[in-house]
Amino acid sequence: MSSRTRRMTPRTYKQVPTSSDQAEVDAEQAKKNRSKRMEQISSKVHALFWVITAVALIIYLDIWNVVMHDPRVNRVALNLSVFSFAANVTICLYLTFWLPFVKKNTLPWEVYCPRMIPTATALCLTCMVSAIVAMWSVWGFLSPLIIFFLCLGLIMSSHFIPWPF
């Protein structure tokens, strides 16, 4: 044996991709990208449907004038609904803007402030139930359906906020 043969160490070799293997990898990646893009488009179309439905209800039912001027509206329940909604928006702004951008917090919400999500859920339920009670004398049995459509339109409108990240 020559000295050169003795000094060689065993090597592990990787399979070199052939052009057909690379084409398969590229096709698979393109398929994943296309699938992801179609899912995003489907999500936006779905959100747009709910937002359009909510806006159509607001216009058709003239909700602003009903809430502001109709004497049949239960004002106590409406005020509770507005307060609950404002508190819920405040919690959402705190969790999505204040903590990450101002306080530079990197901990998850569940760790840093574990009671926020249950509180927001309770406020959301209070808001919906009190809005239904407030509008019951105006729209009757259609009140839960109308409030449900308005809430879904509000939630889905967040799809169209241009987030900076």
C-alpha positions as CSV (number, residue, x, y, z in Angstrom):
1,M,0.0,0.0,0.0
2,S,1.2,3.4,-0.8
3,S,1.4,6.2,1.8
4,R,-1.3,8.1,-0.1
5,T,-3.8,5.2,0.3
6,R,-3.2,4.9,4.0
7,R,-3.8,8.6,4.8
8,M,-7.2,8.7,3.1
9,T,-10.0,8.8,5.5
10,P,-13.4,7.4,4.7
11,R,-15.8,10.2,3.4
12,T,-19.5,10.3,3.3
13,Y,-20.9,11.5,0.1
14,K,-24.2,13.3,-0.6
15,Q,-26.2,12.4,-3.6
16,V,-25.8,15.1,-6.1
17,P,-29.2,16.2,-7.4
18,T,-29.7,15.6,-11.0
19,S,-31.6,18.1,-13.2
20,S,-34.8,16.0,-12.8
21,D,-34.5,16.0,-9.0
22,Q,-34.0,19.8,-8.9
23,A,-37.0,20.2,-11.2
24,E,-39.1,18.1,-8.8
25,V,-38.0,20.2,-5.9
26,D,-38.8,23.4,-7.8
27,A,-42.2,22.1,-8.8
28,E,-43.0,21.1,-5.2
29,Q,-41.9,24.5,-4.0
30,A,-44.0,26.3,-6.6
31,K,-47.0,24.1,-5.7
32,K,-46.6,25.1,-2.0
33,N,-46.3,28.8,-2.9
34,R,-49.3,28.6,-5.1
35,S,-51.3,26.8,-2.4
36,K,-50.3,29.3,0.2
37,R,-51.2,32.2,-2.1
38,M,-54.6,30.7,-2.9
39,E,-55.3,30.2,0.8
40,Q,-54.5,33.9,1.4
41,I,-56.8,35.0,-1.4
42,S,-59.6,32.7,-0.1
43,S,-59.2,34.2,3.4
44,K,-59.4,37.8,2.0
45,V,-62.4,37.0,-0.1
46,H,-64.2,35.4,2.9
47,A,-63.3,38.4,5.0
48,L,-64.6,40.8,2.3
49,F,-67.9,38.9,2.1
50,W,-68.5,39.5,5.9
51,V,-67.4,43.1,5.7
52,I,-69.7,43.8,2.8
53,T,-72.6,42.0,4.6
54,A,-72.1,44.2,7.7
55,V,-71.9,47.4,5.7
56,A,-75.0,46.5,3.7
57,L,-76.8,45.8,7.0
58,I,-75.7,49.1,8.4
59,I,-76.9,51.0,5.3
60,Y,-80.1,49.0,4.8
61,L,-81.3,49.1,8.4
62,D,-80.0,52.7,9.0
63,I,-78.4,51.5,12.2
64,W,-76.8,54.8,13.1
65,N,-80.2,56.7,13.2
66,V,-81.9,53.8,15.0
67,V,-79.2,53.7,17.7
68,M,-79.1,57.5,18.1
69,H,-82.8,58.5,17.8
70,D,-85.2,55.5,18.2
71,P,-87.0,55.7,21.5
72,R,-87.5,51.9,21.5
73,V,-83.8,51.2,22.1
74,N,-82.9,50.2,25.6
75,R,-80.4,52.9,26.5
76,V,-78.9,51.1,29.6
77,A,-78.1,48.0,27.7
78,L,-76.8,50.0,24.8
79,N,-74.5,52.0,27.1
80,L,-73.2,48.7,28.6
81,S,-72.6,47.4,25.2
82,V,-70.6,50.5,24.1
83,F,-68.6,50.4,27.3
84,S,-67.8,46.7,26.9
85,F,-66.8,47.3,23.3
86,A,-64.5,50.2,24.2
87,A,-62.9,48.2,27.0
88,N,-62.4,45.3,24.6
89,V,-60.8,47.5,22.0
90,T,-58.5,48.9,24.7
91,I,-57.3,45.4,25.6
92,C,-56.7,44.6,22.0
93,L,-54.6,47.7,21.5
94,Y,-52.7,47.0,24.7
95,L,-51.8,43.5,23.6
96,T,-51.1,44.2,20.0
97,F,-49.4,47.6,20.1
98,W,-48.4,48.7,23.6
99,L,-46.7,45.6,24.7
100,P,-44.6,44.7,21.6
101,F,-43.8,48.2,20.4
102,V,-43.7,50.5,23.4
103,K,-42.7,48.1,26.2
104,K,-40.6,45.9,23.9
105,N,-42.1,42.8,25.6
106,T,-41.1,39.5,23.9
107,L,-43.0,37.2,26.3
108,P,-46.3,35.6,25.1
109,W,-49.5,37.2,26.3
110,E,-50.4,34.1,28.3
111,V,-47.2,34.5,30.4
112,Y,-47.0,38.3,30.7
113,C,-50.7,39.1,31.4
114,P,-52.6,35.8,31.7
115,R,-56.0,37.4,32.6
116,M,-56.3,39.6,29.5
117,I,-57.8,37.0,27.1
118,P,-60.5,35.7,29.5
119,T,-61.3,39.3,30.4
120,A,-61.6,40.3,26.7
121,T,-63.8,37.2,26.1
122,A,-66.1,38.1,28.9
123,L,-66.3,41.7,27.6
124,C,-67.1,40.5,24.1
125,L,-69.9,38.3,25.4
126,T,-71.2,41.1,27.5
127,C,-71.1,43.5,24.5
128,M,-73.0,41.1,22.3
129,V,-75.7,40.1,24.8
130,S,-76.3,43.7,25.9
131,A,-76.5,44.8,22.2
132,I,-79.1,42.2,21.5
133,V,-81.0,43.3,24.6
134,A,-80.7,46.9,23.5
135,M,-82.0,46.3,20.0
136,W,-84.6,43.6,20.8
137,S,-87.5,46.0,20.9
138,V,-86.6,47.4,17.5
139,W,-85.8,44.2,15.5
140,G,-87.2,41.4,17.7
141,F,-86.0,37.9,16.9
142,L,-83.7,39.2,14.1
143,S,-81.6,41.1,16.7
144,P,-79.2,38.2,17.4
145,L,-78.7,37.6,13.7
146,I,-78.1,41.2,12.9
147,I,-75.7,41.7,15.8
148,F,-73.9,38.4,14.8
149,F,-73.4,39.7,11.2
150,L,-72.2,43.1,12.5
151,C,-69.7,41.5,14.9
152,L,-68.3,39.2,12.2
153,G,-68.0,42.1,9.8
154,L,-66.0,44.0,12.5
155,I,-63.8,41.1,13.2
156,M,-63.1,40.4,9.6
157,S,-62.3,44.0,8.8
158,S,-59.0,43.5,10.6
159,H,-57.8,41.5,7.5
160,F,-57.6,44.7,5.6
161,I,-55.4,46.6,8.1
162,P,-51.9,47.1,6.5
163,W,-49.7,45.8,9.4
164,P,-46.2,47.1,9.4
165,F,-44.7,43.7,10.1
